[in-house]
Amino acid sequence: MTGQPKLVLALALFAVILGLPRWVLGFLFARRKKLFTKEFAGAIDAIVRSVRSGLPTNEALRIVARETPDPVGAEFTRLVDGLKVGVTLEQGLKKMHESMPTAEVGFFAIVMTIQAKSGGNLSEALSNLAFVLRDRKRLEGKIKAMSSEAKASAGIIGSLPPVVMGIVWLPTPAYINLLFTERVGNLMLLA
Protein backbone atom coordinates (compact mmCIF):
# COMPACT_ATOMS: atom_id res chain seq x y z
CA MET A 1 0.00 0.00 0.00
CA THR A 2 2.79 2.46 0.79
CA GLY A 3 5.39 0.97 -1.51
CA GLN A 4 7.05 -0.88 1.35
CA PRO A 5 8.13 -4.51 1.07
CA LYS A 6 5.51 -7.07 2.06
CA LEU A 7 7.61 -8.17 5.03
CA VAL A 8 7.54 -4.64 6.48
CA LEU A 9 3.77 -4.42 5.97
CA ALA A 10 3.29 -7.86 7.54
CA LEU A 11 5.36 -6.85 10.58
CA ALA A 12 3.45 -3.58 10.90
CA LEU A 13 0.12 -5.42 10.69
CA PHE A 14 1.35 -7.94 13.27
CA ALA A 15 2.39 -5.11 15.61
CA VAL A 16 -0.98 -3.38 15.21
CA ILE A 17 -2.97 -6.59 15.74
CA LEU A 18 -1.06 -7.49 18.90
CA GLY A 19 -0.19 -4.03 20.18
CA LEU A 20 -3.40 -2.08 19.73
CA PRO A 21 -5.64 -4.26 21.95
CA ARG A 22 -2.98 -4.33 24.67
CA TRP A 23 -2.63 -0.56 24.48
CA VAL A 24 -6.41 0.00 24.60
CA LEU A 25 -6.85 -2.37 27.55
CA GLY A 26 -3.90 -0.80 29.35
CA PHE A 27 -5.36 2.66 28.78
CA LEU A 28 -8.81 1.63 30.03
CA PHE A 29 -7.36 -0.15 33.06
CA ALA A 30 -5.18 2.84 33.97
CA ARG A 31 -8.20 5.14 33.69
CA ARG A 32 -10.27 2.80 35.89
CA LYS A 33 -7.49 2.66 38.51
CA LYS A 34 -7.27 6.45 38.49
CA LEU A 35 -11.04 6.80 39.03
CA PHE A 36 -10.91 4.15 41.74
CA THR A 37 -8.07 5.88 43.59
CA LYS A 38 -9.87 9.20 43.35
CA GLU A 39 -13.01 7.89 45.09
CA PHE A 40 -11.47 5.31 47.43
CA ALA A 41 -10.59 7.62 50.35
CA GLY A 42 -14.19 8.90 50.40
CA ALA A 43 -15.45 5.31 50.55
CA ILE A 44 -13.20 4.62 53.53
CA ASP A 45 -14.56 7.74 55.22
CA ALA A 46 -18.10 6.41 54.69
CA ILE A 47 -17.07 3.15 56.37
CA VAL A 48 -15.57 5.12 59.27
CA ARG A 49 -18.75 7.15 59.73
CA SER A 50 -20.90 4.01 59.60
CA VAL A 51 -18.76 2.13 62.11
CA ARG A 52 -18.66 5.14 64.47
CA SER A 53 -22.44 5.34 64.35
CA GLY A 54 -22.63 1.75 65.58
CA LEU A 55 -23.23 -0.24 62.40
CA PRO A 56 -21.48 -3.57 61.94
CA THR A 57 -18.64 -3.72 59.42
CA ASN A 58 -20.62 -5.79 56.90
CA GLU A 59 -23.43 -3.23 56.88
CA ALA A 60 -20.91 -0.40 56.45
CA LEU A 61 -19.46 -2.22 53.44
CA ARG A 62 -22.98 -2.64 52.00
CA ILE A 63 -23.63 1.09 52.36
CA VAL A 64 -20.40 1.89 50.50
CA ALA A 65 -21.29 -0.64 47.80
CA ARG A 66 -24.70 0.96 47.31
CA GLU A 67 -23.82 4.64 47.52
CA THR A 68 -20.34 4.99 46.05
CA PRO A 69 -20.01 5.52 42.29
CA ASP A 70 -18.21 3.00 40.12
CA PRO A 71 -15.56 1.63 40.02
CA VAL A 72 -15.34 1.75 43.86
CA GLY A 73 -18.98 0.78 44.25
CA ALA A 74 -18.60 -2.18 41.89
CA GLU A 75 -15.57 -3.50 43.78
CA PHE A 76 -17.34 -3.20 47.13
CA THR A 77 -20.45 -4.83 45.64
CA ARG A 78 -18.32 -7.85 44.66
CA LEU A 79 -16.85 -7.91 48.15
CA VAL A 80 -20.26 -7.75 49.83
CA ASP A 81 -21.72 -10.39 47.49
CA GLY A 82 -18.81 -12.67 48.31
CA LEU A 83 -19.37 -12.17 52.03
CA LYS A 84 -23.04 -13.11 51.58
CA VAL A 85 -22.15 -16.51 50.07
CA GLY A 86 -19.59 -17.41 52.73
CA VAL A 87 -16.31 -15.96 51.51
CA THR A 88 -14.26 -14.72 54.44
CA LEU A 89 -13.38 -11.04 54.67
CA GLU A 90 -9.71 -11.84 54.13
CA GLN A 91 -10.45 -13.85 50.96
CA GLY A 92 -12.82 -11.18 49.67
CA LEU A 93 -10.24 -8.45 50.20
CA LYS A 94 -7.63 -10.59 48.45
CA LYS A 95 -9.95 -10.94 45.44
CA MET A 96 -10.61 -7.21 45.55
CA HIS A 97 -6.86 -6.56 45.44
CA GLU A 98 -6.48 -8.98 42.51
CA SER A 99 -9.14 -7.18 40.47
CA MET A 100 -7.90 -3.71 41.48
CA PRO A 101 -4.16 -4.07 42.17
CA THR A 102 -3.43 -0.70 43.73
CA ALA A 103 -1.41 0.09 46.83
CA GLU A 104 -4.50 1.70 48.35
CA VAL A 105 -6.51 -1.52 48.19
CA GLY A 106 -3.52 -3.39 49.60
CA PHE A 107 -3.37 -1.00 52.56
CA PHE A 108 -7.12 -1.34 53.07
CA ALA A 109 -6.91 -5.13 52.99
CA ILE A 110 -4.09 -5.15 55.53
CA VAL A 111 -5.92 -2.83 57.92
CA MET A 112 -9.20 -4.76 57.67
CA THR A 113 -7.51 -8.15 58.05
CA ILE A 114 -5.46 -7.11 61.06
CA GLN A 115 -8.48 -5.51 62.70
CA ALA A 116 -10.61 -8.60 62.05
CA LYS A 117 -7.99 -10.89 63.62
CA SER A 118 -6.74 -8.80 66.52
CA GLY A 119 -9.63 -6.44 67.19
CA GLY A 120 -9.20 -2.83 68.16
CA ASN A 121 -10.62 0.47 67.02
CA LEU A 122 -11.50 -0.09 63.36
CA SER A 123 -12.81 3.43 62.82
CA GLU A 124 -9.57 4.98 64.07
CA ALA A 125 -7.42 2.70 61.90
CA LEU A 126 -9.52 3.39 58.80
CA SER A 127 -9.58 7.11 59.55
CA ASN A 128 -5.78 7.10 59.67
CA LEU A 129 -5.70 5.12 56.41
CA ALA A 130 -7.98 7.65 54.70
CA PHE A 131 -5.67 10.45 55.89
CA VAL A 132 -2.61 8.60 54.52
CA LEU A 133 -4.33 7.97 51.17
CA ARG A 134 -5.29 11.63 50.81
CA ASP A 135 -1.77 12.67 51.76
CA ARG A 136 -0.34 10.26 49.14
CA LYS A 137 -2.62 11.75 46.50
CA ARG A 138 -1.61 15.28 47.47
CA LEU A 139 2.06 14.32 47.30
CA GLU A 140 1.58 12.72 43.86
CA GLY A 141 -0.02 15.95 42.63
CA LYS A 142 2.90 17.93 43.99
CA ILE A 143 5.37 15.62 42.23
CA LYS A 144 3.48 15.97 38.94
CA ALA A 145 3.52 19.74 39.26
CA MET A 146 7.23 19.81 40.00
CA SER A 147 8.10 17.48 37.13
CA SER A 148 5.87 19.19 34.56
CA GLU A 149 8.52 21.83 33.81
CA ALA A 150 11.09 19.15 32.99
CA LYS A 151 8.55 17.33 30.82
CA ALA A 152 7.73 20.52 28.92
CA SER A 153 11.44 21.20 28.35
CA ALA A 154 11.93 17.65 27.11
CA GLY A 155 9.00 18.04 24.72
CA ILE A 156 10.40 21.26 23.31
CA ILE A 157 13.89 19.83 22.91
CA GLY A 158 12.50 16.63 21.38
CA SER A 159 10.43 18.55 18.84
CA LEU A 160 13.35 20.69 17.66
CA PRO A 161 14.90 18.19 15.17
CA PRO A 162 11.66 17.62 13.18
CA VAL A 163 10.89 21.36 13.25
CA VAL A 164 14.36 22.29 12.03
CA MET A 165 14.14 19.55 9.39
CA GLY A 166 10.86 21.03 8.16
CA ILE A 167 12.28 24.54 8.10
CA VAL A 168 15.30 23.37 6.09
CA TRP A 169 13.10 21.28 3.75
CA LEU A 170 10.90 24.24 2.74
CA PRO A 171 13.60 26.23 0.84
CA THR A 172 15.81 23.23 -0.17
CA PRO A 173 13.85 19.97 -0.40
CA ALA A 174 16.66 18.18 -2.27
CA TYR A 175 18.94 18.68 0.72
CA ILE A 176 16.59 16.88 3.12
CA ASN A 177 15.32 14.29 0.63
CA LEU A 178 18.72 12.58 0.83
CA LEU A 179 17.69 11.37 4.29
CA PHE A 180 14.79 9.47 2.71
CA THR A 181 16.39 8.27 -0.52
CA GLU A 182 19.91 7.25 0.52
CA ARG A 183 20.75 4.26 2.73
CA VAL A 184 23.03 6.34 4.97
CA GLY A 185 20.25 8.92 5.32
CA ASN A 186 17.80 6.19 6.38
CA LEU A 187 20.27 5.05 9.03
CA MET A 188 20.67 8.63 10.23
CA LEU A 189 16.87 8.97 10.54
CA LEU A 190 16.72 5.68 12.38
CA ALA A 191 19.39 6.84 14.80
N, C-alpha and C positions, 0 to 999 in steps of 0.2 A: 504493500500500500504506500509506503513512503520511500520506496526504492532501496530499502535495506535488504540484506540477505535474509532468506527464510529462517535461518538459525537464530538470528537476532530477533526477528518477529516472534518466533516460537518461544524464546526465552522471555521476552517482554510479556507475552500472553500468559505464560506460566507464572511469572511474578505477579501479574495483576490478579489472576485467578486465585493464587494462594495468599497474596499479600493484602488485597482489598478487604476480604471478609475479616481477616485478623485485625486490620486497622480499624474497621467500623466497629467490631465488637469491643476492641480496646477502648475506643473513643466513648462508646455508650457506657461501658463499665466504669470508666474514669468519671464520667458525668454523674452516674448513679452514686458512686462513692462520695463525690463532692456534695451532692444534695443530701446524702445520708449524714455526712459529717456536720453539715450546716444545721440540721434539725436535731441531731442526737443529744446535745447538751440540754435542749429544751425538754426532750422526752425524759431524761433523767431527772430534771427538776419536777416534772409532773409525778414521777414515781415518788420522789422525796415528799412532795406535798401530800400525796395520797397516804403514804406510810405514816407521816406525822399526824394526819387526821384520824388514824386508827384503823385504816383498812389493811387487810392482809396483803402480802406481797403479790400473790396471784391475781387478786382483784386490781391492784395498782398496775400490773402488767396488762390486764385486759383493758383498763381505761386508756393506757397509752396506745394500745393496738387499735382501739376504736377512734380515738380523737387526734392522733398524730398523722400528718399527711405522709404519703408514700415518699420515699422508700422505707422510712423508719417504721411507719405503721404496718407495712406489709411484713417486715422482718419480725416485729413483735407479734403480729397475728400468727405467723408460723410458730413462734415460740409458745404462745398461749395454746394454740391448737395441739401442739405436741404435748404440753403439760396435761391437757384434757384426756389424752389417750394413754397416759402412763409414762411418758418420757420424763426422766428426772430433769431437774433444773440444770444440773451440770451438763447433761447430754444435750439439752435444748440450746444452752448457751454455746456449746461447742459447735453445733450445727449452724447456729446463727453466725458464729465467727467464720465458718467455712464458706457460707454464702456471701458474707460481707467481711472480707479479710482486712479490716482496718485495725490500727492500734487502739482506737477508741473502743471498739467492740471487745478487743482483747482485755483492756483494762476493766471494762464493765463486767465481763465474764469472771475475771479474777476476783473482783470485789464481791460480786454476788455469790460465788462459790465459797469464798472464805467466810462470808457472813452466814451462809446456810450451814456450814460445818461447825463453825466455832461460836456463832451467835454474836451479840454485840449490837451496837446502835447502827442499824442499816441506813437510816435517814442521814446520819452524820457522815458516814462513809460515802454515800452516793452524792451528798452535797459537796464534799471535798472533791470527788471525782468530776462533778460538773464544773467546779471552779478550775480544776486543772485542765479540763478539755477546752474551756473558754480561753484560758491563758495560753494554751498551745496554739489555738486558732489565731489569737491576737499576735503571738510571736511569729507565726507563719506569714501573716499579713505584713508585719514589719520587715521580715526578711525579703519578701517579694518587693516591697517598696524600695529597700536599700539596693537590691540587685537589678532593679529595672533600668537604672542609669547605665550599668555595664552592658546589659542586654541591648539597649538602644545604641550604644557605641559600637557594639559588635555588629549589629544590623547595618549601621552606616558604613563601617569599614568593609563588611562583606559585600555590600552592594556596589562599592566603588569600581571593582574590575569590570563588571558588565556595563556599568554606566559609561566608564571611560572607553570601553570597546565600542559602544554605540556612538559615542561622540566622534571617535576616530573613524568609524565606518561611514558616517554621513558624508564627509568631504572626499574620502579616499576608500571606496569599498574594495578595490583590488588589494589594498594593503592588508585588510582584515580577512578577506576571503581566503588567503593562504592558510589560515588556521583551519579552515573547513575542507580545503581541497588537497593539501599536502599531508603526508603521513606524519611528519615531524610536528606540523601544526595540530593535528589530531591528538598527538601525545601531549603537547603543551596544554591543550584544552582539558584533556583528561587530568593532567596534573593540577 
